[in-house]
Each structure stands twice: as C-alpha cells, then as structure tokens.
Amino acid sequence: MYYAEQALLGALLPEPQRLTNVTGSGPDAFSTPAHAAVSVDVCALLSAYT
C-alpha cells in the first residue's frame, strides 16, 4: 500500500489537475501522516490551477 500511495502522489505532483480523475484520495485515505500532508498539498496545487 505504501508504494502505491507514493506512486499516486508522485504522479499527481507534476499534474495536479489529474486529481479530479481519482476518487477517494482525500488526506484520510492515506496510511501515513506524510502521505496525507502531501495529499493536502496536491489539493492546494489543484486549487491554484483552477
């Protein structure tokens, strides 16, 4: 699970607009606090694009 989360977040960092295609990816969906924090940052990047 850990590596799948890393892969998802790594894929979203350069293109945060793709987050709209992913369901259930809120901060509470991640297994570590670090991944949850990155998820929050990706959401912030997404809002900066829109």
N, C-alpha and C positions, 0 to 999 in steps of 0.2 A: 504494500500500500504506500509506503514511504516514497519509493522511487516513482510510482505512478503520479503521486502528488507533485513531486519535483518536476517531472516531465510536463505535466499540465501547466504548472506555474511558469516554467521556463519557456513554454510555447506561447503563453499569453503575454509575457513581458514585452516582446517587440511589437506585438499586435493585440493590444488590449481590447480592441473592438470585437474580437472574436469571442469574448466572454459572453456576448449575447446569444451565442450558439450553444453554450454549456449550461445545463440545468443542475441545480443542487450544488453550486460551487461557492456558496457563501462561506464566510470565515469559520462558522461552526461545523462545516463539513470536513475540515482538515484535522489530521491526527496530532499535529504538533503546534505549539504556540507560534513558532517561527513561520510555518506554512500559513497559518491563519493571518499573521501580520502581513505577509506578502500578498495574500488574497485581498486584504483591505487596500493595500497599495495599488494593486492592479485595478480594483474598482475605482479608486481615485483617478488613475490614469484614464480609465474609460470615461469617466465624467468630464475629464479635461478635453477629450476628443469630441464630445457631443455638445 
